[in-house]
Amino acid sequence: MKRFSVFLEDKLGLTTSQVEDLLLSKQTKTINKGDFLLEQGQICSHSFFVEEGLLRMYALNNDGKEHVVQFSPENWIAGDRGSIYFNEPSNYFIDAIEETTVVFIDQPFLDQLALVSPDFRTKNEFLLHNHIRHQQKRIQLLLGATAEERYLDFIQLYPNLLLRVPQWMIASYLGITPESLSRIRKALADKNFAG
Amino acid sequence: MKRFSVFLEDKLGLTTSQVEDLLLSKQTKTINKGDFLLEQGQICSHSFFVEEGLLRMYALNNDGKEHVVQFSPENWIAGDRGSIYFNEPSNYFIDAIEETTVVFIDQPFLDQLALVSPDFRTKNEFLLHNHIRHQQKRIQLLLGATAEERYLDFIQLYPNLLLRVPQWMIASYLGITPESLSRIRKALADKNFAG
């Protein structure tokens, strides 16, 4: 759990020895490409910290088309808050795009973090505000930016995903057709900008 | 500050006497319709609790077109977290659609709340998760729902705004043209569903 340890120290203000104690009883789980951590209709009881690999969270619309809400590569956390905090059956699926190793995070573990680290709640709030800020930007881009601007933002947010995620999934994340994405990529390549 | 007092008691777990003490030195500010609380390029140093009235938060895209990110009627909070917590010049405008009375909220006030109420941080985290959940749903709808589905969701989220917000602003929030909105409203009226 190297990445998770670093995350707890760097982002949540715990000391190395606190982290060692806390992780004594924690285990990781590795799932295969294509396996699900959450399916629509289930109650999501955990968040998933990605130690290695890549998760995708998506919803199905009424026509059965997939819409990617979030990719979670290493150091990201996936989970459906509507389900975790409000006990609602989830509208989402979370599956693995690659073989993925995750750490399960639940409320008792977060309460433990708050107990051992006086800074935890403040730092965690900061992470939540950051998440809200990113979502706000995504909403703004979905409303007002061109597909090309959204693609460039995607590259900036997920610099190392371009070769790991199939094109049609990136198109789904951007809310455009694979054909449009292909045109955008070509136009950018012509501008000598991206490959 | 009647609504703000109730908010602090009901949503953030403070007692009536704690609220009375805390609000002794707080004042409200009333701004006119069309006035700004935040303009693009400024640092946003406060959040704004809406005691009475209606705020709009929007961004301009490259063509100078407005895109509504959020409406904030009574009991909602408006503010640009990217600017408040990360000290970045804001990308957003916040203005008043009606004459609006707000309570200014800053970090020292939040720290005070955390000091007097042991439940505050947990309850505040809950509100943040709820906000993330709503944004996630909005992203999902922008990606995968029809304009009609988005309009019905808008009515559900903001039941009392239909008559308070001009149609073109609702269209801007939904990411569609005013003409499309007008068609959707007509189709729904024909179905005897909404006015």
Interface residues (C-beta under 8 A of the other chain):
Chain A: A59 L60 N61 N62 K65 H67 V68 V69 D80 R81 G82 I84 Y85 F86 N91 R121 N124 E125 F126 L128 H129 N130 H131 I132 R133 Q135 Q136 K137 R138 I139 Q140 L142 L143 G144 A145 E149 S172 Y173 G175
Chain B: A59 L60 N61 N62 K65 H67 V68 V69 D80 R81 G82 I84 Y85 F86 N91 R121 N124 E125 F126 L128 H129 N130 H131 I132 R133 Q135 Q136 K137 R138 I139 Q140 L142 L143 G144 A145 E149 S172 Y173 G175
